[in-house]
Amino acid sequence: MTMHGAPQSPRSSLDRGTRSPTTTPELDAMRRRVWRDQGVVSIAIDDIPDPWLRQALLNEASRRWGPRSSNIGEHHHGR
């Protein structure tokens, strides 16, 4: 509750309570745009059917940015 005449709290586009979750078509459009404009690829790892390619991408991502949070706690054979 605010006092009469008090300034309103600031509004932000980052306010999580005002936007609905991003839909699959919206995500695909963002991925397409970033690929065309910046040359950045965003593919869900589970969408890669080739096991060799999937593992190569997992290895590179882990090397660059560390393990995924779902991988923390797993045993990496001394690594």
GUFI-781980 format. One record per residue: residue number from 1; x, y, z of N, C-alpha, C in turn. Coordinates in steps of 0.02 Angstrom, whole numbers, plus 50000, padded with zeros to 5 digits. Layout:
N
@seq->NUM | n_x->X | n_y->Y | n_z->Z | ca_x->X | ca_y->Y | ca_z->Z | c_x->X | c_y->Y | c_z->Z
...
This chain:
79
@seq->1 | n_x->50043 | n_y->49942 | n_z->50000 | ca_x->50000 | ca_y->50000 | ca_z->50000 | c_x->50045 | c_y->50062 | c_z->50000
@seq->2 | n_x->50028 | n_y->50111 | n_z->49959 | ca_x->50067 | ca_y->50172 | ca_z->49956 | c_x->50026 | c_y->50230 | c_z->49982
@seq->3 | n_x->50061 | n_y->50281 | n_z->50001 | ca_x->50027 | ca_y->50342 | ca_z->50026 | c_x->50000 | c_y->50381 | c_z->49968
@seq->4 | n_x->49946 | n_y->50417 | n_z->49980 | ca_x->49916 | ca_y->50459 | ca_z->49929 | c_x->49967 | c_y->50511 | c_z->49906
@seq->5 | n_x->49978 | n_y->50516 | n_z->49841 | ca_x->50023 | ca_y->50566 | ca_z->49813 | c_x->50096 | c_y->50542 | c_z->49810
@seq->6 | n_x->50110 | n_y->50483 | n_z->49836 | ca_x->50179 | ca_y->50457 | ca_z->49833 | c_x->50196 | c_y->50437 | c_z->49762
@seq->7 | n_x->50259 | n_y->50444 | n_z->49743 | ca_x->50278 | ca_y->50424 | ca_z->49674 | c_x->50269 | c_y->50349 | c_z->49665
@seq->8 | n_x->50254 | n_y->50330 | n_z->49603 | ca_x->50247 | ca_y->50259 | ca_z->49588 | c_x->50316 | c_y->50227 | c_z->49585
@seq->9 | n_x->50318 | n_y->50163 | n_z->49600 | ca_x->50382 | ca_y->50128 | ca_z->49596 | c_x->50403 | c_y->50124 | c_z->49523
@seq->10 | n_x->50469 | n_y->50123 | n_z->49510 | ca_x->50493 | ca_y->50122 | ca_z->49441 | c_x->50471 | c_y->50059 | c_z->49405
@seq->11 | n_x->50459 | n_y->50065 | n_z->49340 | ca_x->50441 | ca_y->50008 | ca_z->49299 | c_x->50501 | c_y->49988 | c_z->49258
@seq->12 | n_x->50506 | n_y->49924 | n_z->49244 | ca_x->50563 | ca_y->49899 | ca_z->49206 | c_x->50540 | c_y->49844 | c_z->49159
@seq->13 | n_x->50572 | n_y->49839 | n_z->49101 | ca_x->50557 | ca_y->49785 | ca_z->49055 | c_x->50583 | c_y->49719 | c_z->49082
@seq->14 | n_x->50624 | n_y->49722 | n_z->49135 | ca_x->50651 | ca_y->49661 | ca_z->49164 | c_x->50607 | c_y->49633 | c_z->49219
@seq->15 | n_x->50551 | n_y->49666 | n_z->49232 | ca_x->50505 | ca_y->49642 | ca_z->49284 | c_x->50476 | c_y->49575 | c_z->49262
@seq->16 | n_x->50491 | n_y->49523 | n_z->49300 | ca_x->50471 | ca_y->49455 | ca_z->49281 | c_x->50395 | c_y->49444 | c_z->49288
@seq->17 | n_x->50361 | n_y->49485 | n_z->49325 | ca_x->50290 | ca_y->49474 | ca_z->49336 | c_x->50246 | c_y->49499 | c_z->49281
@seq->18 | n_x->50272 | n_y->49533 | n_z->49231 | ca_x->50230 | ca_y->49564 | ca_z->49180 | c_x->50232 | c_y->49528 | c_z->49113
@seq->19 | n_x->50273 | n_y->49477 | n_z->49104 | ca_x->50279 | ca_y->49445 | ca_z->49039 | c_x->50264 | c_y->49371 | c_z->49045
@seq->20 | n_x->50229 | n_y->49346 | n_z->48996 | ca_x->50215 | ca_y->49274 | ca_z->48994 | c_x->50278 | c_y->49237 | c_z->48970
@seq->21 | n_x->50284 | n_y->49173 | n_z->48984 | ca_x->50343 | ca_y->49135 | ca_z->48962 | c_x->50351 | c_y->49136 | c_z->48886
@seq->22 | n_x->50412 | n_y->49132 | n_z->48864 | ca_x->50427 | ca_y->49133 | ca_z->48792 | c_x->50403 | c_y->49068 | c_z->48761
@seq->23 | n_x->50370 | n_y->49074 | n_z->48704 | ca_x->50344 | ca_y->49015 | ca_z->48670 | c_x->50397 | c_y->48985 | c_z->48624
@seq->24 | n_x->50386 | n_y->48923 | n_z->48602 | ca_x->50433 | ca_y->48889 | ca_z->48558 | c_x->50442 | c_y->48927 | c_z->48492
@seq->25 | n_x->50389 | n_y->48951 | n_z->48460 | ca_x->50400 | ca_y->48990 | ca_z->48398 | c_x->50440 | c_y->49054 | c_z->48410
@seq->26 | n_x->50430 | n_y->49086 | n_z->48468 | ca_x->50469 | ca_y->49146 | ca_z->48484 | c_x->50543 | c_y->49128 | c_z->48493
@seq->27 | n_x->50557 | n_y->49073 | n_z->48527 | ca_x->50627 | ca_y->49051 | ca_z->48536 | c_x->50659 | c_y->49036 | c_z->48469
@seq->28 | n_x->50622 | n_y->49001 | n_z->48425 | ca_x->50649 | ca_y->48985 | ca_z->48359 | c_x->50664 | c_y->49049 | c_z->48319
@seq->29 | n_x->50620 | n_y->49099 | n_z->48324 | ca_x->50632 | ca_y->49162 | ca_z->48289 | c_x->50694 | c_y->49198 | c_z->48316
@seq->30 | n_x->50703 | n_y->49195 | n_z->48383 | ca_x->50763 | ca_y->49227 | ca_z->48412 | c_x->50826 | c_y->49190 | c_z->48390
@seq->31 | n_x->50823 | n_y->49123 | n_z->48389 | ca_x->50881 | ca_y->49084 | ca_z->48367 | c_x->50898 | c_y->49099 | c_z->48294
@seq->32 | n_x->50847 | n_y->49103 | n_z->48252 | ca_x->50858 | ca_y->49119 | ca_z->48181 | c_x->50891 | c_y->49187 | c_z->48173
@seq->33 | n_x->50865 | n_y->49236 | n_z->48210 | ca_x->50891 | ca_y->49304 | ca_z->48204 | c_x->50964 | c_y->49308 | c_z->48227
@seq->34 | n_x->50980 | n_y->49276 | n_z->48283 | ca_x->51049 | ca_y->49281 | ca_z->48309 | c_x->51097 | c_y->49243 | c_z->48262
@seq->35 | n_x->51073 | n_y->49189 | n_z->48230 | ca_x->51115 | ca_y->49153 | ca_z->48183 | c_x->51130 | c_y->49198 | c_z->48122
@seq->36 | n_x->51078 | n_y->49229 | n_z->48095 | ca_x->51086 | ca_y->49270 | ca_z->48035 | c_x->51125 | c_y->49334 | c_z->48049
@seq->37 | n_x->51112 | n_y->49365 | n_z->48106 | ca_x->51143 | ca_y->49430 | ca_z->48120 | c_x->51213 | c_y->49424 | c_z->48151
@seq->38 | n_x->51224 | n_y->49373 | n_z->48193 | ca_x->51287 | ca_y->49369 | ca_z->48231 | c_x->51326 | c_y->49305 | c_z->48220
@seq->39 | n_x->51298 | n_y->49257 | n_z->48185 | ca_x->51333 | ca_y->49194 | ca_z->48173 | c_x->51338 | c_y->49150 | c_z->48234
@seq->40 | n_x->51291 | n_y->49158 | n_z->48280 | ca_x->51290 | ca_y->49118 | ca_z->48342 | c_x->51237 | c_y->49064 | c_z->48335
@seq->41 | n_x->51256 | n_y->49002 | n_z->48351 | ca_x->51210 | ca_y->48946 | ca_z->48346 | c_x->51184 | c_y->48928 | c_z->48415
@seq->42 | n_x->51119 | n_y->48918 | n_z->48420 | ca_x->51088 | ca_y->48897 | ca_z->48483 | c_x->51045 | c_y->48836 | c_z->48468
@seq->43 | n_x->51070 | n_y->48777 | n_z->48486 | ca_x->51034 | ca_y->48715 | ca_z->48473 | c_x->51031 | c_y->48676 | c_z->48538
@seq->44 | n_x->50972 | n_y->48652 | n_z->48556 | ca_x->50967 | ca_y->48610 | ca_z->48616 | c_x->51006 | c_y->48546 | c_z->48603
@seq->45 | n_x->51048 | n_y->48527 | n_z->48651 | ca_x->51092 | ca_y->48470 | ca_z->48643 | c_x->51052 | c_y->48406 | c_z->48629
@seq->46 | n_x->50993 | n_y->48400 | n_z->48657 | ca_x->50951 | ca_y->48341 | ca_z->48645 | c_x->50922 | c_y->48339 | c_z->48575
@seq->47 | n_x->50926 | n_y->48394 | n_z->48538 | ca_x->50901 | ca_y->48397 | ca_z->48469 | c_x->50952 | c_y->48373 | c_z->48419
@seq->48 | n_x->51012 | n_y->48355 | n_z->48441 | ca_x->51065 | ca_y->48332 | ca_z->48396 | c_x->51065 | c_y->48255 | c_z->48396
@seq->49 | n_x->51043 | n_y->48224 | n_z->48342 | ca_x->51036 | ca_y->48151 | ca_z->48341 | c_x->51102 | c_y->48113 | c_z->48336
@seq->50 | n_x->51152 | n_y->48143 | n_z->48306 | ca_x->51216 | ca_y->48108 | ca_z->48297 | c_x->51255 | c_y->48106 | c_z->48362
@seq->51 | n_x->51268 | n_y->48047 | n_z->48391 | ca_x->51301 | ca_y->48043 | ca_z->48456 | c_x->51371 | c_y->48072 | c_z->48456
@seq->52 | n_x->51409 | n_y->48063 | n_z->48402 | ca_x->51477 | ca_y->48089 | ca_z->48399 | c_x->51477 | c_y->48165 | c_z->48400
@seq->53 | n_x->51434 | n_y->48195 | n_z->48358 | ca_x->51430 | ca_y->48268 | ca_z->48355 | c_x->51404 | c_y->48296 | c_z->48421
@seq->54 | n_x->51354 | n_y->48264 | n_z->48451 | ca_x->51327 | ca_y->48287 | ca_z->48515 | c_x->51381 | c_y->48287 | c_z->48569
@seq->55 | n_x->51421 | n_y->48233 | n_z->48572 | ca_x->51474 | ca_y->48230 | ca_z->48623 | c_x->51528 | c_y->48281 | c_z->48609
@seq->56 | n_x->51545 | n_y->48293 | n_z->48546 | ca_x->51595 | ca_y->48343 | ca_z->48529 | c_x->51573 | c_y->48413 | c_z->48552
@seq->57 | n_x->51509 | n_y->48429 | n_z->48542 | ca_x->51483 | ca_y->48494 | ca_z->48563 | c_x->51480 | c_y->48499 | c_z->48639
@seq->58 | n_x->51461 | n_y->48445 | n_z->48672 | ca_x->51461 | ca_y->48444 | ca_z->48746 | c_x->51532 | c_y->48456 | c_z->48772
@seq->59 | n_x->51581 | n_y->48423 | n_z->48742 | ca_x->51650 | ca_y->48430 | ca_z->48764 | c_x->51674 | c_y->48502 | c_z->48755
@seq->60 | n_x->51659 | n_y->48532 | n_z->48698 | ca_x->51682 | ca_y->48600 | ca_z->48684 | c_x->51648 | c_y->48650 | c_z->48731
@seq->61 | n_x->51583 | n_y->48642 | n_z->48741 | ca_x->51548 | ca_y->48688 | ca_z->48786 | c_x->51574 | c_y->48681 | c_z->48858
@seq->62 | n_x->51586 | n_y->48620 | n_z->48880 | ca_x->51613 | ca_y->48610 | ca_z->48947 | c_x->51683 | c_y->48639 | c_z->48954
@seq->63 | n_x->51722 | n_y->48633 | n_z->48901 | ca_x->51790 | ca_y->48661 | ca_z->48903 | c_x->51788 | c_y->48737 | c_z->48909
@seq->64 | n_x->51743 | n_y->48768 | n_z->48871 | ca_x->51740 | ca_y->48841 | ca_z->48871 | c_x->51706 | c_y->48870 | c_z->48932
@seq->65 | n_x->51649 | n_y->48840 | n_z->48953 | ca_x->51607 | ca_y->48872 | ca_z->49004 | c_x->51597 | c_y->48830 | c_z->49066
@seq->66 | n_x->51629 | n_y->48772 | n_z->49070 | ca_x->51622 | ca_y->48729 | ca_z->49128 | c_x->51562 | c_y->48683 | c_z->49120
@seq->67 | n_x->51555 | n_y->48637 | n_z->49167 | ca_x->51501 | ca_y->48588 | ca_z->49162 | c_x->51433 | c_y->48620 | c_z->49173
@seq->68 | n_x->51382 | n_y->48590 | n_z->49144 | ca_x->51314 | ca_y->48612 | ca_z->49155 | c_x->51295 | c_y->48598 | c_z->49227
@seq->69 | n_x->51248 | n_y->48635 | n_z->49253 | ca_x->51228 | ca_y->48626 | ca_z->49323 | c_x->51200 | c_y->48556 | c_z->49335
@seq->70 | n_x->51170 | n_y->48525 | n_z->49283 | ca_x->51145 | ca_y->48457 | ca_z->49291 | c_x->51201 | c_y->48406 | c_z->49295
@seq->71 | n_x->51262 | n_y->48426 | n_z->49272 | ca_x->51319 | ca_y->48381 | ca_z->49274 | c_x->51357 | c_y->48386 | c_z->49340
@seq->72 | n_x->51344 | n_y->48437 | n_z->49379 | ca_x->51381 | ca_y->48446 | ca_z->49442 | c_x->51361 | c_y->48390 | c_z->49489
@seq->73 | n_x->51411 | n_y->48360 | n_z->49519 | ca_x->51398 | ca_y->48305 | ca_z->49564 | c_x->51410 | c_y->48237 | c_z->49532
@seq->74 | n_x->51412 | n_y->48236 | n_z->49465 | ca_x->51428 | ca_y->48174 | ca_z->49431 | c_x->51503 | c_y->48162 | c_z->49435
@seq->75 | n_x->51523 | n_y->48101 | n_z->49430 | ca_x->51594 | ca_y->48084 | ca_z->49432 | c_x->51625 | c_y->48091 | c_z->49363
@seq->76 | n_x->51681 | n_y->48125 | n_z->49359 | ca_x->51714 | ca_y->48136 | ca_z->49296 | c_x->51781 | c_y->48101 | c_z->49292
@seq->77 | n_x->51789 | n_y->48047 | n_z->49328 | ca_x->51849 | ca_y->48006 | ca_z->49326 | c_x->51912 | c_y->48047 | c_z->49337
@seq->78 | n_x->51914 | n_y->48084 | n_z->49390 | ca_x->51973 | ca_y->48121 | ca_z->49409 | c_x->51979 | c_y->48190 | c_z->49380
@seq->79 | n_x->51931 | n_y->48210 | n_z->49342 | ca_x->51936 | ca_y->48278 | ca_z->49313 | c_x->51897 | c_y->48326 | c_z->49354
